[in-house]
Amino acid sequence: MPRQLGELEDAVMTRIWQWNRPVTVREVLEDLQQERSIAYTTVMTVMDNLHQKGWVRREVEGRAYRYTAVSTRAAYSAALMNEAWSKSDNPAAALVAFFGMMSPEQREALRAAVRLVQGSEAPEDPGASGR
């Protein structure tokens, strides 16, 4: 189960997920420097750590690496939610509390997701359930 990303790890992964292409340390550094003062070696270390933890894969290109996300932000978020939910001593109450925190737009997105999942669980042969 993945642990939550640290602040800088999340900032790096956010860019990798948003750009959805192989990226270099330099590209991430230049984008991060628009928000904060940060050293090349710091970004390089974070990206190496993300590689060691299995969040990104890398390929050598010349004298540098290009990094690509191993999974999506949605998969990461889902894993964190599942981990938190599975640790609850009362999963139903945890879900009710979570739903209570949602905005109307989030609840509608949840309804749409449930409809999508229920549709994918339908039997292939519509007459099979009556047999």
C-alpha positions in Angstrom: 0.0 0.0 0.0 1.5 3.4 -0.9 2.3 5.9 1.7 1.2 9.4 1.3 3.7 11.5 -0.8 5.6 14.2 1.0 5.0 17.9 0.0 7.9 18.1 -2.5 7.3 14.6 -3.8 3.7 15.5 -4.4 4.8 18.7 -6.2 7.1 16.7 -8.5 4.5 14.0 -9.1 1.8 16.6 -9.9 3.9 17.9 -12.7 4.7 14.4 -14.0 1.0 13.4 -13.9 -0.1 16.7 -15.5 2.4 16.7 -18.3 1.8 13.0 -19.0 5.1 12.5 -20.8 8.7 11.6 -20.0 10.3 14.6 -18.1 13.8 15.5 -17.1 14.9 16.9 -13.7 15.7 20.2 -15.4 12.1 20.6 -16.7 10.6 19.9 -13.3 13.2 22.2 -11.6 12.4 25.1 -14.0 8.7 24.7 -13.3 9.1 24.4 -9.5 11.4 27.5 -9.5 8.4 29.6 -10.6 6.9 28.9 -7.1 9.9 28.5 -4.9 13.7 28.6 -4.7 15.0 25.1 -5.1 18.3 23.5 -6.1 18.8 21.1 -9.0 20.3 18.5 -6.7 17.2 18.6 -4.4 14.9 17.9 -7.3 17.2 15.2 -8.6 17.3 13.5 -5.2 13.4 13.6 -4.9 13.0 12.2 -8.4 15.6 9.5 -7.6 13.7 8.7 -4.4 10.4 8.5 -6.4 12.1 6.0 -8.7 13.4 3.9 -5.8 9.9 3.9 -4.3 8.4 2.7 -7.6 6.4 5.9 -8.4 8.3 6.6 -11.6 10.4 4.7 -14.1 13.3 6.3 -15.8 15.2 5.8 -19.0 18.6 7.2 -19.9 18.7 9.9 -22.6 22.2 11.2 -23.2 23.6 12.2 -19.8 20.2 12.6 -18.1 17.2 10.5 -17.2 13.7 10.9 -18.4 11.1 10.0 -15.8 7.6 8.7 -16.4 4.8 8.0 -13.9 4.1 4.4 -13.2 0.4 5.0 -12.4 -2.1 7.9 -12.4 -3.0 10.4 -9.8 -6.5 8.8 -9.7 -5.0 5.4 -8.8 -2.8 7.0 -6.1 -5.8 8.9 -4.6 -7.9 5.7 -4.7 -5.2 3.7 -2.9 -5.0 6.4 -0.2 -8.7 6.4 0.3 -8.9 2.6 0.4 -6.1 2.5 2.9 -7.8 5.0 5.2 -11.1 3.3 4.9 -9.8 -0.1 5.6 -8.2 1.1 8.8 -11.6 2.3 10.2 -13.2 0.2 13.0 -16.6 1.2 11.5 -16.2 1.4 7.7 -19.9 2.3 7.1 -19.7 5.2 9.6 -16.5 6.4 8.0 -18.2 6.4 4.5 -21.2 8.3 5.9 -18.9 10.9 7.4 -16.9 11.1 4.2 -20.0 11.6 2.1 -21.1 14.3 4.5 -17.9 16.2 3.7 -18.5 16.1 0.0 -19.8 19.0 -2.1 -22.9 18.5 -4.2 -20.6 18.2 -7.3 -18.5 15.5 -5.6 -21.6 13.6 -4.6 -22.8 13.7 -8.2 -19.4 12.5 -9.4 -19.7 9.6 -6.9 -23.2 8.7 -8.2 -21.8 8.7 -11.7 -18.9 6.5 -10.7 -21.2 4.0 -8.9 -23.4 3.9 -12.0 -20.3 3.2 -14.2 -19.1 0.4 -11.9 -22.6 -1.2 -11.6 -22.9 -1.1 -15.4 -19.5 -2.9 -15.8 -20.7 -5.6 -13.3 -23.8 -6.5 -15.4 -23.9 -10.1 -16.7 -22.8 -10.5 -20.3 -26.0 -12.5 -21.1 -29.0 -10.4 -19.9 -31.1 -13.6 -19.7 -28.5 -15.4 -17.6 -29.8 -14.1 -14.2 -33.2 -15.6 -14.8 -32.0 -19.1 -15.4 
